[in-house]
Amino acid sequence: MSDGITAASLPYVSPTQAPPPSPIRTDWTRDEVAALIALPFPELLFRAQSVHREHFDPSEMQISTLLSIKTGGCPEDCAYCPQSAMHEDGGVKASRLMAVEAVMKEARAARDAGAARFCMGAAWRSPKEHDLETVCAMVEGVKSLGMETCVTLGMLDNSQAHRLRDAGLDYYNHNIDTSPEYYGEIISTRTYQDRLDTLANVRDAGINVCCGGIVGMGEDENDRAGLIAALASMPRHPESVPINMLVRVEGTPLAKKDAQKDGAVVDPIEFVRIIAAARITMPTSRVRLAAGREDMNDEAQTLCFLAGANSIFYGEKLLTTPNPAASRDMRLLQRLGMHTSGA
């Protein structure tokens, strides 16, 4: 630019200076979402960017770190997950719950690397009493570092949710995974209603909800629209919405299926369309580009950011699957002139 004006010197127009934001809807239908996803790509991205700028700084990226605090041995049969005890060829051996101090060491490292939120995942159907007590101590410890906390522990009853709330938990992750209609093709040991019941208990306790799904599991386009519609028609939108691209882990049922089957491989442009639909239908949610980034090039990730994704997991592993190196993420954000939350 001329006259000494640089991009960095131009003011950011905050949402308070912008026109009044669009109304938040919780009555999205599958057909409406499908129509959004099918829009001409330039129009879809324009709409997503317009909604995104009403509520967020478009150059900001939230960084979260995910740690597996108890790996493997899960009794559920989720077809995508190598941590299931039912998938003997998954290659993930069961481990004990980590010690609190070991988790704190990881949390400090994540904070020092720029993470604003520390997420902890345990491979359980639901937590046992003595394990929940330890997890509450982890939550309290991570909170003391000034970080947001998130856990995913499987199903929760109302009492367990309130105990986590009292420990200071900020977010609870419990994905619905796919559309209600396709859910039975992926999981048989836990019903769709079981998931909704846990989310209701989390909401009742006053904990923010982190809830999203996975694409590339053999579902069709209608199921992808159904996933977004199910999330966007919840009584209150999830505060965080992770959208995952299936990572085909050897030994899991989905890895054994034909990778060329319809719905098993998602074109990057089609994936960006899902991100854009999530942003448009859930304007105030953090849309997180989650698993599968290792297989995306910088250009595909950039399109996801343009479509409204404003959160990523930072670190070289997501529970048991690979994630881009932190240095690669930082280089990309620097190339794009973006900054991390609080930076």
C-alpha angles and dihedrals in degrees: 000000000000132000092041094293114145132183089251091057094055112099121246110237104227124214089255089062094046126085116283109290122253115266117270110244127199097179102077115151129211091246092053092050091046089053090052093050090050095054118118105278097244091050092047093051092045091054092046093049092047092053092043093054092051090066110018144039100255092214095055124096123190113220120210131177123212123205127185103225093178118022132196134349095088113160093215120100102219102165094221099049125094090194093072114112086215092066100071093176094053093100097223114122119208116256136188124257110278121251117258094243092051089054091047090055090055091046093052090051091049092050092049090050091056104266115150096189129042116204124195124196130193125188099232136127084222132336122267120229098257092044092051090054090056093047090052088055089052091051092050091049096049091046089055088062090061095252131129113249131221131173136184114199105153123253120004132196121216095264093051092050091053092049090055090047090053089052088058102259112171102188138019119201118212115150124206086209100204143353118314089246096053097039095093090059090063107034134025103167097066126037128226088244090055088061093048090049091055091049090051090052091050091050092047089055091053096248120142115249126236107191133153141124151236131263126199098052095120095278120140130236092269090056091052089052088046091055093054092043091052091052094043094048095055112119087252122018117245110261088224124034115190113197111198131195108215114260105207103223115195112250097030121110093245092053090054093056121090106280089210093058114122108274094015096098119041120207110234092238090053090050090053088053090058091051091050092050090051091051095048096046096041103037100171098041125102103244107209124205096215135163119012098044091117088071095046122090121225092262093056092048091048091054088052089053090049088051091057108273105144105166134061137176113249122212140057098276137042103204095298105345129081123263130188116277113264090240090058091051093050092048091052094048090048091050089052094047091240128143134207125248110285092010 
